[in-house]
Amino acid sequence: MRKNLDQFMNKPGTKIVILTLTNHCNLSCTYCYEHNKEVQKMSWETAKHIVDMEMNADDGSQFVCLYYFGGEPFLQFDLIKKVHQYMQSRKWKKGWFGFSTTNGTLVHGEVQQWLRDNASSMEVYLSLDGDRDMHNQNRSNSYDKMDIDFFRKEYPFAKMTVTETTLPKLAHGIISLHEGGFEVSANLGYGIPWTDNAPEILSGQLQLLMEYYLANPEIKPATIMNLAIMDMTPGSRQPKRFCGVGPYMKSYDVDGQAYPCHAFAPLCLGKELAEEAKKLDFSCPLTLDKLDEKCRECPVVGVCPTCYGINFGAYKNVYHINDDHCRMMKVQFLANAKFKYEQYVRGRLQLTPEEELKLLRNISAVQQLAQ
């Protein structure tokens, strides 16, 4: 399970600083939103300048989560080592922690030993899309290029993306990862099309997952069945943003240029749109008039998973939600509400009386999505 990162992420005073070490990747995954991959990489001088600037910035942050990003970040393993050693060699006024997500194909030998040696200040998570067939369908036939046992032992956290192709095996894929010893972060692919019958298939798969988790309460549910029902504020006139993008998140491209997050960088949007993205202001409160009309009265607004960068790239509107994605998320929230209720009636949720009332109110609000 995640060892350290959850202690810091999303806590007040924590800033996420993303270093795009390379725009290159050695795979070509079907759902990848990085449409402008080039053989470009960040220099040590650029990385050092960013680290010095962020760690010494008087911006209200007290802790920095340093995200080694790509492309495939371990194509720049030497730079990861150099940056990390530099971070360790200095006494900073702020705390810090390093992390990365990888396709796993380059994490062998020396890389594995380095990760073991730096486990107190570094975590790495594996993109793993279910069983061998599911993964290979999505991720360039790369399953057998990964050392699954290493991640199972050292970093048993799988990041799974569901596509049209793998949707009919969603429950099987997640269950197989759990039974292989992994905690699972699973999400529907962003910005990809879904057929008319996809919501029905998704509903059936989530029902199977619910039954599995109810029969195995010791297993932490995958994120796809652990949406933030308790954090909903139905009827609020000033919803919160789902994404954490804002003053406490900054993404640096290979050339050192800063963007709101990696999904707004040229790697994803192209240079022209990325320049427009620099003008976006996420420091001001979100108001209903900025949202799609379909979102303004939606009870799950503010906790509904979306990617602002992908939205901006498709519609030049951060808050415009793809209609296909909206259909799928309604199914997901309805399944999550049903699951939470089943956990509640079985006495598996430790709630105060006030929390019980909030949960039941929010479950009732989610049921409006079925109308």
C-alpha positions as CSV (number, residue, x, y, z in Angstrom):
1,M,0.0,0.0,0.0
2,R,1.1,3.6,-0.5
3,K,3.7,4.1,2.2
4,N,4.3,7.8,2.5
5,L,2.7,9.9,-0.2
6,D,-0.8,10.0,1.3
7,Q,0.6,11.7,4.3
8,F,1.3,14.8,2.2
9,M,-0.9,15.0,-0.8
10,N,-3.9,17.3,-0.6
11,K,-2.9,18.5,2.8
12,P,-2.9,22.3,3.5
13,G,0.4,23.9,2.6
14,T,1.5,21.1,0.2
15,K,2.5,22.1,-3.3
16,I,2.8,19.7,-6.2
17,V,5.7,20.5,-8.5
18,I,5.8,18.5,-11.7
19,L,9.1,18.1,-13.6
20,T,8.5,16.9,-17.1
21,L,11.9,15.2,-17.5
22,T,11.2,14.0,-21.1
23,N,8.5,14.3,-23.7
24,H,9.5,10.9,-25.1
25,C,7.9,7.5,-24.3
26,N,8.9,4.0,-25.3
27,L,5.2,2.9,-25.5
28,S,2.1,4.1,-27.5
29,C,-0.9,3.5,-25.3
30,T,-4.4,3.6,-26.9
31,Y,-5.8,6.2,-24.5
32,C,-2.7,8.5,-24.1
33,Y,-3.6,12.2,-23.9
34,E,0.0,13.3,-24.7
35,H,-0.4,14.0,-28.4
36,N,2.8,15.8,-29.0
37,K,5.6,13.5,-28.0
38,E,9.0,14.4,-29.2
39,V,12.5,13.3,-28.3
40,Q,13.1,16.2,-25.9
41,K,14.5,16.1,-22.4
42,M,15.1,18.4,-19.5
43,S,18.6,19.5,-18.7
44,W,20.2,19.2,-15.3
45,E,20.6,23.0,-15.2
46,T,16.9,23.6,-15.9
47,A,15.9,21.0,-13.2
48,K,18.2,22.5,-10.6
49,H,16.9,26.0,-11.3
50,I,13.3,24.9,-10.9
51,V,14.1,23.0,-7.6
52,D,16.0,25.9,-6.2
53,M,13.2,28.3,-7.1
54,E,10.4,26.2,-5.8
55,M,12.1,25.1,-2.6
56,N,13.0,28.7,-1.7
57,A,9.8,30.3,-2.9
58,D,7.9,32.4,-0.3
59,D,4.5,31.3,-1.6
60,G,2.8,29.9,1.5
61,S,3.7,26.3,0.9
62,Q,5.5,24.3,3.5
63,F,5.9,21.0,1.7
64,V,6.7,20.1,-1.9
65,C,5.7,16.8,-3.6
66,L,8.1,16.6,-6.5
67,Y,6.6,14.6,-9.3
68,Y,9.1,13.1,-11.8
69,F,7.0,13.0,-15.0
70,G,7.2,12.2,-18.7
71,G,6.6,10.7,-21.3
72,E,8.2,7.8,-19.5
73,P,10.2,9.4,-16.7
74,F,12.7,6.5,-16.3
75,L,14.1,7.3,-19.8
76,Q,15.7,10.0,-17.8
77,F,16.8,7.9,-14.9
78,D,20.2,9.6,-14.6
79,L,18.5,12.9,-14.2
80,I,16.0,11.5,-11.6
81,K,19.0,10.3,-9.6
82,K,20.9,13.6,-9.9
83,V,17.9,15.7,-8.9
84,H,17.0,13.4,-6.0
85,Q,20.6,13.4,-4.7
86,Y,20.6,17.2,-4.9
87,M,17.4,17.4,-2.9
88,Q,18.9,15.1,-0.2
89,S,22.1,17.0,0.0
90,R,20.6,20.3,1.0
91,K,18.8,21.6,4.1
92,W,15.6,23.1,2.9
93,K,13.1,25.2,4.8
94,K,10.4,23.1,3.3
95,G,9.8,19.4,3.6
96,W,9.7,17.4,0.4
97,F,9.0,14.0,-1.1
98,G,9.5,12.5,-4.6
99,F,7.2,10.3,-6.6
100,S,6.6,9.1,-10.1
101,T,4.3,7.0,-12.2
102,T,5.9,4.6,-14.7
103,N,5.0,2.1,-17.4
104,G,7.4,-0.2,-15.6
105,T,9.3,-1.5,-18.7
106,L,12.6,0.2,-17.6
107,V,12.4,-0.5,-13.9
108,H,14.9,-3.3,-13.7
109,G,18.3,-4.0,-12.1
110,E,20.0,-0.7,-11.1
111,V,16.7,1.2,-11.2
112,Q,15.1,-1.2,-8.7
113,Q,18.0,-1.1,-6.4
114,W,18.0,2.7,-6.4
115,L,14.3,2.8,-5.6
116,R,14.9,0.4,-2.7
117,D,17.7,2.6,-1.4
118,N,15.6,5.7,-1.6
119,A,12.3,4.3,-0.3
120,S,12.1,6.8,2.6
121,S,11.9,9.8,0.1
122,M,10.6,8.3,-3.1
123,E,7.6,6.3,-4.3
124,V,6.8,5.0,-7.7
125,Y,3.5,3.7,-9.1
126,L,2.9,1.3,-11.9
127,S,0.4,1.8,-14.8
128,L,-1.1,-1.7,-14.9
129,D,-4.4,-2.0,-16.7
130,G,-5.7,-5.4,-15.4
131,D,-4.7,-8.8,-16.5
132,R,-2.1,-9.6,-19.2
133,D,-4.6,-9.4,-22.1
134,M,-6.3,-6.2,-20.9
135,H,-2.9,-4.5,-20.3
136,N,-1.5,-5.6,-23.7
137,Q,-4.6,-4.3,-25.5
138,N,-4.2,-0.9,-24.0
139,R,-0.5,-0.6,-23.5
140,S,1.6,-1.7,-26.5
141,N,1.9,-5.4,-25.5
142,S,4.2,-4.4,-22.6
143,Y,3.0,-6.7,-19.8
144,D,5.9,-9.1,-20.0
145,K,8.4,-6.3,-20.1
146,M,7.5,-5.3,-16.5
147,D,8.8,-6.9,-13.3
148,I,5.4,-7.3,-11.6
149,D,6.9,-9.0,-8.6
150,F,9.1,-6.1,-7.8
151,F,6.1,-3.7,-7.7
152,R,4.0,-6.2,-5.8
153,K,6.7,-6.3,-3.1
154,E,8.0,-2.8,-3.0
155,Y,5.2,-0.5,-4.4
156,P,1.9,-2.5,-4.6
157,F,-0.2,0.3,-6.1
158,A,-1.5,-0.1,-9.6
159,K,-2.9,2.7,-11.7
160,M,-5.5,1.2,-14.0
161,T,-7.2,3.0,-16.9
162,V,-10.4,1.5,-18.4
163,T,-11.1,1.9,-22.2
164,E,-13.9,0.8,-24.5
165,T,-11.9,-2.3,-25.3
166,T,-11.3,-3.4,-21.7
167,L,-14.6,-2.2,-20.2
168,P,-16.3,-5.6,-20.4
169,K,-13.6,-7.1,-18.2
170,L,-13.3,-4.1,-15.7
171,A,-14.4,-6.1,-12.6
172,H,-12.2,-9.1,-13.5
173,G,-9.2,-6.8,-14.1
174,I,-9.5,-5.0,-10.8
175,I,-10.2,-8.2,-8.8
176,S,-7.2,-9.9,-10.4
177,L,-5.0,-7.0,-9.4
178,H,-6.3,-7.1,-5.8
179,E,-5.7,-10.9,-5.7
180,G,-2.2,-10.2,-7.0
181,G,-1.6,-8.1,-3.9
182,F,-2.2,-4.6,-5.4
183,E,-4.2,-1.6,-4.1
184,V,-5.9,-0.2,-7.2
185,S,-6.6,3.3,-8.5
186,A,-8.9,2.8,-11.5
187,N,-10.6,5.3,-13.7
188,L,-12.4,5.6,-17.0
189,G,-10.1,7.0,-19.7
190,Y,-10.6,10.7,-20.2
191,G,-11.4,12.2,-23.6
192,I,-12.1,8.9,-25.2
193,P,-15.4,7.9,-26.9
194,W,-17.9,5.5,-25.4
195,T,-20.5,3.6,-27.4
196,D,-24.3,3.8,-26.6
197,N,-24.3,0.6,-24.6
198,A,-21.2,1.4,-22.6
199,P,-23.1,2.8,-19.6
200,E,-25.1,-0.5,-19.4
201,I,-21.8,-2.5,-19.5
202,L,-20.3,-0.3,-16.9
203,S,-23.3,-0.7,-14.6
204,G,-23.0,-4.5,-14.7
205,Q,-19.3,-4.4,-14.0
206,L,-19.6,-2.1,-11.0
207,Q,-22.4,-4.4,-9.6
208,L,-19.9,-7.3,-9.8
209,L,-17.3,-5.2,-8.0
210,M,-19.7,-4.2,-5.3
211,E,-20.6,-7.8,-4.6
212,Y,-16.9,-8.6,-4.4
213,Y,-16.1,-5.8,-1.9
214,L,-19.1,-6.7,0.2
215,A,-17.9,-10.3,0.3
216,N,-14.3,-9.2,1.0
217,P,-14.6,-6.2,3.4
218,E,-10.9,-6.4,4.3
219,I,-9.9,-5.2,0.7
220,K,-9.7,-1.5,0.1
221,P,-12.1,-0.7,-2.8
222,A,-10.6,0.6,-6.0
223,T,-11.0,4.3,-6.5
224,I,-13.7,3.7,-9.2
225,M,-15.9,2.4,-6.3
226,N,-14.7,4.9,-3.8
227,L,-15.9,8.3,-5.1
228,A,-16.2,11.2,-2.7
229,I,-19.9,10.8,-1.8
230,M,-19.3,12.2,1.7
231,D,-17.7,15.3,0.2
232,M,-20.7,16.3,-1.9
233,T,-22.4,19.6,-1.2
234,P,-25.7,19.4,-3.1
235,G,-27.3,22.7,-3.8
236,S,-24.1,24.8,-3.2
237,R,-24.0,28.0,-5.2
238,Q,-20.2,28.0,-5.1
239,P,-18.9,24.5,-5.9
240,K,-15.4,23.4,-5.3
241,R,-13.2,22.3,-8.2
242,F,-12.7,18.6,-8.6
243,C,-9.1,19.0,-9.7
244,G,-6.4,20.3,-7.4
245,V,-4.9,22.6,-10.1
246,G,-4.2,26.1,-8.8
247,P,-1.7,28.0,-6.8
248,Y,-0.3,24.9,-5.1
249,M,0.3,23.0,-8.3
250,K,2.8,23.9,-11.0
251,S,4.1,21.9,-14.0
252,Y,7.4,22.5,-15.7
253,D,7.9,21.5,-19.3
254,V,11.3,20.2,-20.5
255,D,12.4,23.8,-21.3
256,G,11.5,25.1,-17.8
257,Q,8.3,26.8,-18.9
258,A,5.5,26.7,-16.2
259,Y,1.9,25.6,-16.8
260,P,-1.0,25.0,-14.4
261,C,-0.5,21.2,-14.6
262,H,1.0,18.7,-17.1
263,A,-2.3,18.4,-18.9
264,F,-2.0,22.0,-20.0
265,A,1.6,21.7,-21.3
266,P,2.6,21.6,-25.0
267,L,3.2,17.8,-24.6
268,C,-0.6,17.5,-24.3
269,L,-2.1,20.6,-25.9
270,G,0.4,21.7,-28.5
271,K,2.3,25.0,-28.2
272,E,-0.5,27.4,-29.2
273,L,-3.1,26.1,-26.8
274,A,-0.5,25.7,-24.0
275,E,0.3,29.4,-24.3
276,E,-3.4,30.2,-23.9
277,A,-3.5,27.9,-20.8
278,K,-0.9,30.1,-19.1
279,K,-3.6,32.8,-18.8
280,L,-6.0,30.6,-16.9
281,D,-6.7,31.7,-13.4
282,F,-7.5,29.0,-10.9
283,S,-6.9,31.2,-7.8
284,C,-10.4,32.7,-7.8
285,P,-13.5,30.8,-6.5
286,L,-15.5,28.7,-9.0
287,T,-19.0,30.0,-9.6
288,L,-21.9,28.2,-11.2
289,D,-22.0,30.4,-14.3
290,K,-18.6,29.1,-15.4
291,L,-19.9,25.5,-15.6
292,D,-21.7,23.7,-18.3
293,E,-25.5,24.2,-18.0
294,K,-25.8,20.4,-17.4
295,C,-23.5,20.6,-14.4
296,R,-25.0,23.6,-12.6
297,E,-27.8,21.7,-10.9
298,C,-26.0,18.4,-10.8
299,P,-25.7,17.1,-7.2
300,V,-22.2,15.7,-7.7
301,V,-20.7,18.8,-9.1
302,G,-17.3,19.4,-7.4
303,V,-16.6,15.7,-6.8
304,C,-17.2,14.4,-10.3
305,P,-13.9,13.3,-11.8
306,T,-12.8,15.3,-14.8
307,C,-9.6,16.5,-16.4
308,Y,-9.5,20.3,-16.9
309,G,-6.6,20.1,-19.3
310,I,-8.3,17.5,-21.6
311,N,-11.5,19.6,-21.4
312,F,-9.5,22.7,-22.5
313,G,-7.8,20.9,-25.3
314,A,-11.1,19.6,-26.7
315,Y,-13.3,22.6,-26.2
316,K,-11.1,25.6,-25.1
317,N,-13.3,25.5,-21.9
318,V,-11.9,24.0,-18.7
319,Y,-15.3,23.2,-17.3
320,H,-17.0,21.7,-20.4
321,I,-17.6,18.0,-19.7
322,N,-17.8,15.6,-22.6
323,D,-21.3,14.2,-22.9
324,D,-20.1,10.6,-23.2
325,H,-18.0,11.0,-20.0
326,C,-21.0,12.5,-18.2
327,R,-23.2,9.5,-19.1
328,M,-20.6,7.2,-17.7
329,M,-20.0,9.2,-14.5
330,K,-23.7,9.1,-13.7
331,V,-23.6,5.3,-13.8
332,Q,-20.5,5.3,-11.6
333,F,-22.0,7.6,-9.0
334,L,-25.2,5.6,-8.8
335,A,-23.2,2.4,-8.3
336,N,-21.0,4.2,-5.6
337,A,-24.1,5.5,-3.8
338,K,-25.6,2.0,-3.7
339,F,-22.3,0.5,-2.5
340,K,-22.0,3.1,0.3
341,Y,-25.6,2.4,1.4
342,E,-24.9,-1.3,1.5
343,Q,-21.8,-0.7,3.6
344,Y,-23.8,1.6,5.9
345,V,-26.6,-0.9,6.5
346,R,-24.1,-3.6,7.3
347,G,-22.5,-1.4,9.9
348,R,-19.1,-1.2,8.1
349,L,-18.8,2.6,8.1
350,Q,-17.7,4.3,11.3
351,L,-19.7,7.5,11.2
352,T,-20.9,10.1,13.7
353,P,-24.6,10.8,13.8
354,E,-24.0,14.0,11.8
355,E,-22.0,12.0,9.2
356,E,-24.8,9.4,9.0
357,L,-27.3,12.2,8.1
358,K,-24.9,13.7,5.6
359,L,-24.3,10.3,3.9
360,L,-27.9,9.5,3.6
361,R,-28.7,13.0,2.3
362,N,-26.0,12.7,-0.3
363,I,-27.0,9.2,-1.4
364,S,-30.5,10.5,-1.9
365,A,-29.2,13.4,-4.0
366,V,-27.2,11.0,-6.2
367,Q,-30.3,9.0,-6.9
368,Q,-31.6,12.1,-8.8
369,L,-29.1,11.1,-11.6
370,A,-31.3,8.1,-12.4
371,Q,-34.2,10.3,-13.4
